[in-house]
Amino acid sequence: MKKYFGTDGIRGIPNQNLNENLVKKIFAAVEKELKPKSVAVILDTRKSSNEILEWITKGFTEIVQVVNYGILPSGSMPIILKEFHHDLGIIISASHNPSEYNGIKLINKDGSKFSDELEIKIEESSETIALPKATTKHKDSELGYQAYLNFLKTELNFDLSNFRLVIDTANGSAYKIIDELFSFNNSKYRLLANTPDGLNINENCGATHLNYLSNSLNKDELGAAFDGDADRLILVDEEGSICNGDVIILLIAKYFSAINQLKNNIVVSTVMSNFGFKQSMKNNNFNNIETNVGDKYVAESMLENNASIGGEQSGHIIISDVLPVGDGLVSLIYCLKALTFFNTTLKDFKNNNIKEYPQQLKNLKLNTQATSEQLSDLNIIADKLTKEMQLDGRYLIRNSGTEPVLRILVEAKTDQDLNDFMNQLIKKIESYLNS
């Protein structure tokens, strides 16, 4: 079982549970196990990101060259690795988490995330590793920004004049490049939350705080929201309705199917996908493969099954022929391509293609993650409540992979049934955890 790595790298509060000694040992172990000679680093806009970069360099010996490409969306890393022939990629970001958190993601030279097995091996090695006496330093480069921008411009090869876009960058890593990207292509757009100050990333904005975007839309505007490292995308349609990853996956899958690019007719999603999404997969004769929560597991399943599209309800979308990881900017481009191809609005596409069950996701903060035994007991409690209340729907109880939080998902046929079941379930969970 992993001690430091979650579903998306290492997360924590810098100088507390994410400290200099831990980071140095992790990267000394990375060098021992992988022997990289050249390493690429990108950051998000958190105040602590540069400090963590310094810790990382102190874990590597002086023979490792570290290049800091600055503030960039995490989807840029595969482009940078390929363009500049690095052996390893490091993303310093805590994605959608508040600014006091930060994190580190490790990326293989092919652009994919590390396997659980490799992360465990690095952790085990870090426990006994000796830190280097002579350490490396990093050099800064702007070449990665330009390489990624050129890549995005190549993908954005169609007319956008029919769209009026409002884009919430979450004061995160896409704040600058998204402006430069859309300014060149006959686009009508405006940006929200694009003035990062090191402390306001994801603060009441972005893909996890959609009220700001929804309340900012005017008639017939299409909203798009990223998170801190811009690897996820959530849309808000022309009437202000939220369109999550389920809708985005379906939209792109139908587009790929129409142009004969949906490999093996497969669409990969996670156990979090809505019942209505599963029905839409059947209605379109798509073969839907489900994975555990975590875009790395989606990516692994897509590779194993040779799938072209997959993702999570949270907005991590992977388009494997473009990038091996999720990228909110690429996802947005392909949503606009699909809407252009179908000559429709997002509102009409959603209304005509997916009927979602009402859904609630609640987070209970814990001091430590729930144990497997506790999760088993909680599922027994929830299953019993399902029978007692005759729930027409489903529940899902799981640990967050990035913080000590219990995530509770409930779907039901009506809002009343949903609220009643969720309220009773939360009471029973809290009673069990406090007993």
Backbone torsions as a table, in degrees:
resi	resn	phi	psi	omega
1	MET	NA	139.9	-177.1
2	LYS	-75.3	142.9	-178.3
3	LYS	-100.4	-38.6	-175.7
4	TYR	-113.3	-38.4	-178.2
5	PHE	-79.9	133.7	172.5
6	GLY	-102.2	-152.3	179.2
7	THR	-73.3	-16.4	-177.9
8	ASP	-142.3	60.4	176.8
9	GLY	85.8	-160.6	179.9
10	ILE	-100.8	130.7	178.3
11	ARG	-127.3	153.1	175.2
12	GLY	172.5	-173.7	177.0
13	ILE	-100.0	118.1	-177.5
14	PRO	-55.0	138.7	-178.6
15	ASN	70.3	9.2	169.7
16	GLN	-120.8	-103.6	179.3
17	ASN	-81.7	-10.2	169.8
18	LEU	-113.9	93.7	-171.6
19	ASN	-119.7	170.3	-174.7
20	GLU	-59.8	-44.0	-177.2
21	ASN	-63.2	-42.8	178.4
22	LEU	-61.6	-47.2	-177.6
23	VAL	-62.9	-44.5	179.4
24	LYS	-60.1	-43.3	-179.6
25	LYS	-67.0	-39.2	178.4
26	ILE	-60.3	-43.7	-175.2
27	PHE	-81.9	-24.0	168.1
28	ALA	-63.8	-39.5	177.9
29	ALA	-69.2	-37.5	176.3
30	VAL	-59.5	-44.1	179.5
31	GLU	-65.6	-40.5	179.8
32	LYS	-63.2	-44.0	-174.1
33	GLU	-81.1	-35.4	-172.1
34	LEU	-109.8	-21.2	178.7
35	LYS	52.9	49.6	177.7
36	PRO	-72.2	145.3	175.6
37	LYS	-103.1	-27.0	-175.9
38	SER	-137.3	126.9	-173.0
39	VAL	-127.4	133.3	175.8
40	ALA	-102.5	139.0	178.6
41	VAL	-127.9	137.2	168.2
42	ILE	-128.8	160.3	-173.9
43	LEU	-130.1	161.6	162.7
44	ASP	-101.8	-166.6	-168.1
45	THR	-91.4	9.6	-178.8
46	ARG	-66.8	145.7	-179.6
47	LYS	-59.0	-32.6	-174.7
48	SER	-83.1	-5.6	-171.7
49	SER	-63.6	-41.0	-179.2
50	ASN	-68.7	-33.7	176.6
51	GLU	-64.0	-41.7	179.1
52	ILE	-66.1	-36.1	175.4
53	LEU	-57.8	-42.6	178.3
54	GLU	-63.2	-39.9	177.2
55	TRP	-61.4	-42.3	-179.0
56	ILE	-60.6	-45.8	-177.9
57	THR	-64.0	-28.1	179.5
58	LYS	-76.1	-9.6	175.9
59	GLY	-91.2	-19.9	179.9
60	PHE	-94.2	146.8	172.5
61	THR	-73.8	171.0	-175.1
62	GLU	-70.0	-10.7	179.4
63	ILE	-80.9	-10.7	-179.7
64	VAL	-91.6	124.3	177.2
65	GLN	-89.5	124.6	-179.8
66	VAL	-114.9	123.8	179.6
67	VAL	-114.4	122.2	178.1
68	ASN	-95.0	113.2	-179.8
69	TYR	-91.7	3.5	172.1
70	GLY	83.0	-159.9	-175.2
71	ILE	-77.0	114.1	-179.2
72	LEU	-150.2	148.7	172.8
73	PRO	-57.8	148.9	-175.7
74	SER	-63.7	-25.7	178.2
75	GLY	-66.5	-12.4	177.9
76	SER	-74.3	-19.9	-172.5
77	MET	-60.3	-46.3	177.7
78	PRO	-58.7	-35.0	178.4
79	ILE	-66.1	-45.4	-179.3
80	ILE	-64.1	-44.5	-179.7
81	LEU	-60.3	-42.6	-179.1
82	LYS	-71.4	-41.5	-175.4
83	GLU	-69.2	-38.7	-171.6
84	PHE	-113.7	7.0	168.8
85	HIS	60.2	43.6	174.9
86	HIS	-81.0	158.4	179.3
87	ASP	-88.2	-19.8	-171.2
88	LEU	-155.8	145.3	174.9
89	GLY	-118.2	142.4	177.5
90	ILE	-128.8	126.4	177.0
91	ILE	-111.6	119.8	177.7
92	ILE	-97.1	104.0	-175.7
93	SER	-170.0	150.0	169.4
94	ALA	-113.4	25.9	169.6
95	SER	53.4	-113.7	-174.3
96	HIS	-88.0	-4.6	-176.3
97	ASN	-71.2	159.7	178.2
98	PRO	-60.7	166.2	-170.7
99	SER	-65.6	-24.8	-179.2
100	GLU	-70.2	-17.7	175.6
101	TYR	-88.5	158.5	165.8
102	ASN	-150.5	176.9	-176.0
103	GLY	-164.0	175.3	-177.9
104	ILE	-137.6	126.5	174.4
105	LYS	-114.2	137.6	178.3
106	LEU	-105.6	133.4	-174.7
107	ILE	-123.8	128.2	175.8
108	ASN	-63.1	161.8	-178.4
109	LYS	-66.3	-16.1	175.2
110	ASP	-86.2	0.3	177.0
111	GLY	97.0	-5.8	-177.7
112	SER	-90.7	163.1	178.4
113	LYS	-81.2	157.5	-179.3
114	PHE	-66.3	148.6	175.0
115	SER	-74.5	160.1	175.4
116	ASP	-58.4	-40.0	-177.2
117	GLU	-62.0	-41.7	-179.8
118	LEU	-70.3	-37.9	178.2
119	GLU	-63.2	-40.0	177.6
120	ILE	-64.1	-41.9	179.4
121	LYS	-61.6	-41.4	178.5
122	ILE	-65.3	-43.6	178.0
123	GLU	-58.9	-47.3	-178.8
124	GLU	-62.0	-41.1	179.6
125	SER	-65.8	-34.9	-176.8
126	SER	-67.8	-21.8	-177.2
127	GLU	-67.2	-28.7	-175.4
128	THR	-121.3	5.8	-173.2
129	ILE	-70.5	144.5	172.2
130	ALA	-92.6	133.5	-179.1
131	LEU	-75.4	146.6	-177.8
132	PRO	-69.5	146.3	177.1
133	LYS	-80.7	-39.7	177.7
134	ALA	-108.8	118.2	-174.0
135	THR	-112.2	167.0	-176.7
136	THR	-87.5	173.3	170.6
137	LYS	-128.5	162.1	179.2
138	HIS	-102.6	156.2	170.1
139	LYS	-118.1	151.6	-177.0
140	ASP	-97.7	147.5	179.4
141	SER	-148.0	142.1	174.7
142	GLU	-100.3	1.6	-175.6
143	LEU	-66.9	-31.8	179.7
144	GLY	-66.0	-37.8	177.4
145	TYR	-58.9	-47.3	-177.4
146	GLN	-68.3	-38.7	179.0
147	ALA	-63.0	-42.6	179.8
148	TYR	-69.0	-41.4	178.1
149	LEU	-61.5	-42.4	178.0
150	ASN	-61.7	-40.5	177.6
151	PHE	-61.0	-47.5	-179.4
152	LEU	-64.0	-39.6	178.9
153	LYS	-62.8	-35.3	177.2
154	THR	-64.5	-37.6	179.3
155	GLU	-73.8	-31.5	-177.5
156	LEU	-88.9	65.9	-169.9
157	ASN	-108.6	38.4	-178.0
158	PHE	-146.1	168.3	-174.7
159	ASP	-78.2	130.4	-179.3
160	LEU	-109.5	10.8	-171.4
161	SER	-65.7	-18.6	179.5
162	ASN	-82.8	-8.3	-177.3
163	PHE	-103.3	142.2	168.8
164	ARG	-117.2	104.8	-169.0
165	LEU	-103.4	143.0	170.0
166	VAL	-125.7	119.9	-171.6
167	ILE	-119.4	121.4	178.3
168	ASP	-98.0	111.9	-176.1
169	THR	-90.9	3.2	176.2
170	ALA	62.4	21.7	-173.9
171	ASN	51.7	35.3	-174.6
172	GLY	-113.9	-155.7	-166.1
173	SER	-73.0	-11.9	178.9
174	ALA	-93.1	0.1	-167.4
175	TYR	-57.8	-36.5	-175.5
176	LYS	-92.4	-46.7	-172.0
177	ILE	-70.1	-30.4	-179.7
178	ILE	-67.7	-34.5	177.8
179	ASP	-66.6	-45.4	179.6
180	GLU	-66.4	-35.5	-179.5
181	LEU	-65.2	-51.3	-173.8
182	PHE	-80.4	-15.5	-179.7
183	SER	-72.0	-16.0	-174.6
184	PHE	-97.0	-6.7	-166.4
185	ASN	-123.4	53.8	171.5
186	ASN	49.2	38.4	-174.0
187	SER	-98.9	144.7	170.5
188	LYS	-107.5	108.6	-174.0
189	TYR	-152.2	159.1	168.7
190	ARG	-142.3	156.0	-173.6
191	LEU	-112.3	143.5	173.2
192	LEU	-119.2	155.2	175.2
193	ALA	47.3	54.3	-179.2
194	ASN	-125.3	35.3	176.0
195	THR	-128.5	71.3	-176.0
196	PRO	-66.3	142.8	176.8
197	ASP	-125.7	12.7	-179.7
198	GLY	93.0	-19.0	-176.2
199	LEU	-123.5	-11.6	-172.3
200	ASN	-104.3	11.8	178.2
201	ILE	-61.7	129.7	179.9
202	ASN	64.6	10.2	-175.3
203	GLU	-81.1	103.4	-179.4
204	ASN	53.1	36.8	179.8
205	CYS	-158.1	174.1	175.9
206	GLY	82.3	-170.9	-171.2
207	ALA	-66.8	-16.9	179.6
208	THR	-103.8	-1.1	177.0
209	HIS	-138.3	77.0	-167.7
210	LEU	-82.3	-10.0	180.0
211	ASN	-59.5	-36.7	-179.3
212	TYR	-60.4	-47.0	178.8
213	LEU	-66.9	-48.0	-178.2
214	SER	-57.6	-42.5	-177.7
215	ASN	-75.0	-13.7	-177.7
216	SER	-94.9	-8.1	-175.7
217	LEU	-79.4	138.5	170.0
218	ASN	-96.7	174.4	-177.7
219	LYS	-56.3	132.9	175.3
220	ASP	68.8	13.1	173.8
221	GLU	-89.1	145.7	178.7
222	LEU	-106.7	125.3	-176.7
223	GLY	-100.3	145.4	176.5
224	ALA	-137.9	134.8	-179.2
225	ALA	-129.3	133.2	173.9
226	PHE	-102.9	172.0	169.2
227	ASP	-105.7	-169.7	-170.6
228	GLY	-57.0	-41.3	179.6
229	ASP	-103.7	7.8	173.2
230	ALA	61.1	29.5	174.9
231	ASP	-92.9	-4.9	175.5
232	ARG	-125.3	154.5	-178.9
233	LEU	-135.1	132.3	167.8
234	ILE	-124.3	137.5	179.5
235	LEU	-105.2	154.6	171.3
236	VAL	-125.6	121.8	-171.7
237	ASP	-75.6	-178.7	-171.1
238	GLU	-67.8	-10.5	175.6
239	GLU	-108.3	6.8	177.4
240	GLY	90.0	8.1	179.4
241	SER	-86.0	137.3	-179.2
242	ILE	-74.1	133.6	176.6
243	CYS	-119.8	104.1	-174.0
244	ASN	-85.5	-167.5	-176.5
245	GLY	-59.3	-31.9	177.8
246	ASP	-58.6	-47.1	-179.6
247	VAL	-65.4	-41.4	-178.6
248	ILE	-65.1	-44.7	178.1
249	ILE	-59.7	-45.8	-179.9
250	LEU	-61.5	-44.6	-179.4
251	LEU	-59.0	-48.9	-177.7
252	ILE	-70.6	-36.6	178.1
253	ALA	-62.1	-44.3	179.4
254	LYS	-65.3	-37.1	176.7
255	TYR	-63.6	-48.3	178.8
256	PHE	-61.9	-39.1	178.1
257	SER	-62.5	-41.1	-178.1
258	ALA	-66.4	-29.6	-179.2
259	ILE	-104.4	15.9	176.5
260	ASN	60.4	40.5	177.3
261	GLN	-121.7	13.0	177.1
262	LEU	-90.5	94.2	-173.6
263	LYS	-59.6	128.9	175.4
264	ASN	56.8	14.6	-179.8
265	ASN	58.0	28.7	-174.2
266	ILE	-102.4	138.0	171.6
267	VAL	-129.0	126.2	-178.4
268	VAL	-102.3	133.4	176.8
269	SER	-142.4	-176.0	-179.9
270	THR	-113.6	176.2	-179.8
271	VAL	-65.7	-10.5	179.7
272	MET	-81.7	-12.4	-176.0
273	SER	-62.2	144.0	-176.5
274	ASN	-67.1	152.3	176.7
275	PHE	-58.0	-36.7	178.5
276	GLY	-63.9	-34.1	175.9
277	PHE	-64.2	-44.5	-179.9
278	LYS	-61.4	-38.3	177.2
279	GLN	-65.9	-38.3	179.6
280	SER	-67.6	-31.7	175.3
281	MET	-62.1	-44.1	178.4
282	LYS	-65.7	-42.4	-178.4
283	ASN	-61.4	-29.0	-179.7
284	ASN	-98.6	5.8	-179.0
285	ASN	58.6	32.9	174.2
286	PHE	-87.8	144.2	175.6
287	ASN	-88.1	105.7	-176.0
288	ASN	-93.8	119.1	177.7
289	ILE	-106.8	127.6	-178.1
290	GLU	-101.1	144.7	176.7
291	THR	-127.6	174.2	169.2
292	ASN	-65.1	164.5	178.2
293	VAL	-68.1	137.2	-178.5
294	GLY	130.4	123.1	-175.8
295	ASP	-67.1	-21.6	177.0
296	LYS	-66.7	-33.4	178.6
297	TYR	-74.6	-34.1	173.0
298	VAL	-61.7	-46.1	-179.0
299	ALA	-62.0	-41.9	179.1
300	GLU	-62.8	-42.4	179.1
301	SER	-67.1	-38.7	178.2
302	MET	-63.0	-41.2	178.8
303	LEU	-65.7	-43.2	-178.8
304	GLU	-64.5	-35.5	-175.3
305	ASN	-104.4	6.3	179.9
306	ASN	52.7	54.1	-178.9
307	ALA	-100.4	148.3	-179.4
308	SER	-92.6	-22.1	-176.0
309	ILE	-140.7	139.1	176.2
310	GLY	-165.2	167.1	178.6
311	GLY	169.8	-170.2	-176.8
312	GLU	-121.4	154.3	176.9
313	GLN	-58.6	-28.6	-179.3
314	SER	-69.8	-8.8	175.3
315	GLY	108.8	1.0	170.9
316	HIS	-75.6	114.1	-178.7
317	ILE	-122.2	130.5	179.1
318	ILE	-114.5	124.9	175.4
319	ILE	-113.9	97.9	-163.0
320	SER	-66.0	-27.6	178.7
321	ASP	-74.9	-11.1	-179.3
322	VAL	-105.3	-52.6	179.6
323	LEU	-145.2	151.9	179.0
324	PRO	-82.9	-2.7	-179.7
325	VAL	-131.1	168.4	178.0
326	GLY	-73.3	145.3	179.1
327	ASP	-148.4	113.9	-177.1
328	GLY	-61.3	-32.8	-179.8
329	LEU	-69.5	-42.8	176.6
330	VAL	-64.3	-41.6	178.5
331	SER	-59.5	-43.0	178.6
332	LEU	-62.6	-44.0	179.1
333	ILE	-58.3	-44.0	-177.8
334	TYR	-73.6	-28.7	172.5
335	CYS	-65.0	-42.6	178.6
336	LEU	-67.1	-37.0	174.7
337	LYS	-60.4	-45.2	-176.9
338	ALA	-66.0	-44.5	179.4
339	LEU	-63.6	-36.2	175.7
340	THR	-65.1	-44.4	-179.4
341	PHE	-61.3	-44.9	-177.7
342	PHE	-83.1	-6.4	-179.4
343	ASN	51.7	52.8	-177.2
344	THR	-139.6	167.7	172.0
345	THR	-92.1	161.1	176.5
346	LEU	-64.4	-38.7	178.2
347	LYS	-56.7	-49.1	-178.5
348	ASP	-68.5	-37.9	178.4
349	PHE	-60.5	-47.9	-178.8
350	LYS	-62.6	-46.8	-177.4
351	ASN	-61.5	-32.9	-175.4
352	ASN	-91.3	-10.3	-170.3
353	ASN	-126.0	-15.6	-178.0
354	ILE	-149.6	131.3	176.4
355	LYS	-116.2	101.5	-173.0
356	GLU	-84.9	140.0	168.4
357	TYR	-68.8	141.2	171.6
358	PRO	-54.0	139.2	-172.5
359	GLN	-140.7	141.2	173.1
360	GLN	-128.8	140.8	172.9
361	LEU	-125.0	118.8	178.4
362	LYS	-117.2	145.6	-179.3
363	ASN	-114.9	127.0	174.7
364	LEU	-107.0	118.6	178.7
365	LYS	-76.8	134.2	-179.1
366	LEU	-120.0	162.8	173.2
367	ASN	-73.8	-39.8	175.1
368	THR	-138.2	158.9	-179.5
369	GLN	-61.7	146.1	176.1
370	ALA	-63.5	140.9	178.3
371	THR	-76.7	165.5	177.7
372	SER	-61.8	-33.7	178.4
373	GLU	-67.5	-41.8	177.6
374	GLN	-64.5	-41.9	177.8
375	LEU	-61.5	-39.3	177.8
376	SER	-62.8	-44.2	178.8
377	ASP	-64.1	-41.1	-179.7
378	LEU	-64.7	-35.9	177.7
379	ASN	-69.3	-33.6	175.0
380	ILE	-65.2	-43.3	178.3
381	ILE	-61.3	-45.5	-178.6
382	ALA	-66.9	-38.2	179.2
383	ASP	-64.6	-40.1	177.7
384	LYS	-64.6	-41.7	178.5
385	LEU	-65.5	-36.2	177.5
386	THR	-57.6	-43.6	179.5
387	LYS	-69.4	-41.5	-178.2
388	GLU	-64.0	-40.3	-176.3
389	MET	-95.8	1.0	178.9
390	GLN	50.1	54.1	-177.3
391	LEU	-67.7	124.1	170.6
392	ASP	-93.8	86.1	-175.5
393	GLY	166.0	-146.3	-178.5
394	ARG	-157.5	165.9	174.3
395	TYR	-131.6	160.5	174.4
396	LEU	-148.2	126.0	179.5
397	ILE	-120.4	125.2	-177.9
398	ARG	-153.3	159.7	171.3
399	ASN	-77.5	145.6	166.0
400	SER	-65.4	147.0	177.5
401	GLY	-88.0	-3.5	-173.6
402	THR	-125.4	-10.7	-178.3
403	GLU	-157.9	162.3	-179.0
404	PRO	-75.7	75.4	-176.9
405	VAL	-135.3	136.9	173.5
406	LEU	-96.5	123.7	-178.6
407	ARG	-101.4	126.3	-178.7
408	ILE	-119.6	116.5	178.8
409	LEU	-109.3	133.2	175.3
410	VAL	-134.0	136.6	171.4
411	GLU	-125.0	141.8	177.5
412	ALA	-148.5	164.8	-174.0
413	LYS	-69.6	-33.4	-179.9
414	THR	-125.4	158.1	178.0
415	ASP	-62.5	-37.9	-179.7
416	GLN	-63.7	-46.7	178.0
417	ASP	-61.1	-39.5	-179.7
418	LEU	-62.1	-50.0	-177.6
419	ASN	-64.9	-42.4	-179.7
420	ASP	-61.9	-46.9	-177.9
421	PHE	-67.3	-44.3	-179.2
422	MET	-61.0	-44.1	-179.4
423	ASN	-61.4	-44.3	179.2
424	GLN	-66.9	-39.7	-178.8
425	LEU	-65.8	-44.0	179.5
426	ILE	-61.0	-42.6	178.6
427	LYS	-59.0	-44.1	-177.8
428	LYS	-69.7	-37.6	178.3
429	ILE	-65.3	-47.1	-179.9
430	GLU	-63.0	-39.5	177.9
431	SER	-62.2	-42.0	179.2
432	TYR	-66.1	-46.2	-176.6
433	LEU	-68.6	-26.9	-179.0
434	ASN	-92.8	-2.5	-176.6
435	SER	-82.1	NA	NA
